[in-house]
Amino acid sequence: MRLVIARCSVDYTGRLNAHLPLATRLLVHKGDGSLLVHSDGGSYKPLNWMSPPCRLDVEEPDEESASAGVLEHWRVTHAKTGDALLVRIYEVLHDSSHELGIDPGLQKDGVEADLQRLLAEQVDVIGENLTLVRREFPTAIGPVDLLLRDPAGGTVAVEVKRRGDIDGVEQLTRYLELLGRDPHLAPVTGVFAAQEIKPQAKVLATDRGIRCVTLDYEGMKGIESGAPRLF
């Protein structure tokens, strides 16, 4: 992972256009190829980013940019969509690279672990005639909670959360992009399963073709939750 603190401006072009004027920011270039642009605020969310698969090319500035004080251009291009992120570097305040190694992934709390185990035993909660391939299916970017097979031979990737928010949908989206490139697994569809799913997460999941399933933890344990049911 490379960490660069620099005075820079950023332009995103593609499905949408966005501009970040000149300011001091943190640029994170990760081992998976992604680039994230952070400010010293806004919590954990980057101001702009490019997700893999993508490539970063460092270019010499043209005459106009050089006369304006630009030292170099970082051009990040998405391999599938052609979207581009252009970072104009004016001054580098810090530049370091670090080998982080393989991350073991997020350790789920007790309820999430139980939900995953129960769902693996009751895959009919997700849909009819599905079969379990594996729990914690390994990928290069972390394990998929459940991998299922549908009757037509397609693959279903399931992300299990206690409370489902936008970050969980983003996580599942990354898994789907990666799994979908494997001819032995394609076509791959996604299911976002949680006890509670925030409205914004449902909207994002639906927009990306991901199905949402609300889980009754007590019911799955064989204990009536006491909540009224329609059927």
C-alpha positions, 0 to 999 in steps of 0.5 A, a space after each residue: 500500500 502506498 500512502 501519499 500526502 500531497 497538494 493536488 486537484 482531482 477530476 473524475 470523468 465517466 458515468 459522472 463528472 466531479 471536480 475537487 479543487 486544489 487542496 492537501 489530501 491523502 492518496 491511498 493506492 492499494 495493492 488491489 489497484 484501487 485509489 482513494 482520495 481522502 481529506 482530513 474530515 468526512 469520517 471514513 469515506 473518501 472524497 473520490 475513488 476508483 475501484 478495481 479492476 483499474 490501472 494507475 499510470 504516472 504521466 509527465 504534465 503537459 506544458 500548460 499544467 507544468 507552467 501552473 506548478 503541476 509536478 505529475 499526473 496520476 491517471 487511474 482508468 477503470 478496465 471495464 467502464 473506461 471511467 478515469 480519475 485524473 490527479 494533478 500533483 502540485 507538491 508531495 509532503 509525504 510518500 511511503 509504501 508498506 507491505 501489509 500482507 494478507 488480511 484475515 478479514 473482519 471477525 463477526 460478532 456472536 450474532 452475525 456468526 450465529 446468523 451465518 451458521 443458521 442460514 447455512 443450515 436453512 438456505 431455503 430462507 434465501 430461496 427454494 431449491 438452493 444448495 450450500 456450496 461453502 461457508 466463508 468461501 475464500 477470495 482474494 479480497 476476503 471470504 464470502 459468507 455463504 456461497 450457494 448454487 441454484 437449480 440452473 447451475 448459477 451461483 448465489 453469493 450471500 453477505 450476512 449482517 446483523 444490521 445491513 447498511 451501505 458498507 455491507 452492500 459495497 462489500 458484497 458488490 466487490 465480491 460479485 465483481 470478483 466472483 463474476 469473472 470466474 467462468 466456473 461460478 458465473 453467472 453470480 447473483 447477490 443476496 444481502 441478508 440481515 436482521 435489519 436493513 437500512 432504507 438507503 442500503 435497500 435502495 443501493 442494493 436494488 439498484 445493483 441487482 442485489 436482493 435483500 432478505 430480512 432475517 428473523 434470528 429468533 425464528 431461525 433458532 426455533 424460538 418465536 420472536 413474538 413479532 406479528 406475522 402476515 402469514 
